[in-house]
Amino acid sequence: MKRKEVKRLLKEHPEFESWLLEDESRVKSVRSNPSTAEELFKRWSDRKKGKLDFDTISQKTKRASEMLTGVQSIMDMMADYTKKL
């Protein structure tokens, strides 16, 4: 990548720029060799995708837990009813 392309990439993805600025070694590597920005961007986007998947998984887990709690309460009511008979 050329410097202009790196600047455009950073402009289009401000979150990536802030991620780069978190670590001084990443900043130094991009300044010394702009072609490393592409590799770092791939690493960042893969990491970001992982986060999104984790959020989706946690939402699905929460929903499943709520459904199982509902089923458990129904089963408890049925067990109480059969005890009364």
N, C-alpha and C positions, 0 to 999 in steps of 0.2 A: 504494500500500500504506500501511496505517496502522502506527503503531509496534507495536501488539499483534501484527499479522500478521508484521512483521519479526522480532520476538522469537520468535514461534512457528517461523518459518522457520529462524532461527539455532539454535533448540533441536533441531529435527528434523534439521538438517544441520550437525553440528559441523565437518566438513571445510570447508564453505563459510565458516563463521565464521573459521576459522584462515586461510583464503585471503584473506578481507577484511582481517584484521589484519596481513597481510604488507606491505600498502601503506597508508600513512597517508592518502593522497588518497582512497582508496576509503572509508575509515572516515569521513572528513570529509564526503564526498558523501552517504553514507547518513544521517549524523546531521543534516545540513542539510536533506535532502530524502529521507524514507524511501521514496518511490516509486521511487527509483533502485535500490533493493535488488533489485527484480524483474528489472530489466535486467541487473544484475551477476550475479544468480543464473543467468540464461539463458546469459550469457557463460561463467560458471564451469562449468555443466553441459555446454555444448558442448565446452569445453576438456577436461573430464574424459572425455567420450565419445571424443574424439580419442586420448587416452592409452590407453584400453582397446582401441581399434582397433589402435593401434600394437603393443600387447602381443600381441594375437592374430596380427597379421601377422608379428611376429618369431618367434612359436612355429611358425607354419606354414612360414616360411622355414627355420628350423632343421630341421624335420622333412623338408622337401624336400631340403635339403642332405645330410642323412644318407642318404636314399634314393638320391640321385645318386651319393654316394660308394660305396654298395653296388653299384650298377649298374656304375660305373667299374671296381671291383675285379673283378667278374665278367667284364667285357669284357677286362681285362688278362689274366686267367687263360685265357680263350679264345684270345687272341692268342698267348700263350706256348705253348699246346697246339698251335696250328696251325704254329708255328715248328718244333716238335719233329717234326711229321710231315714 
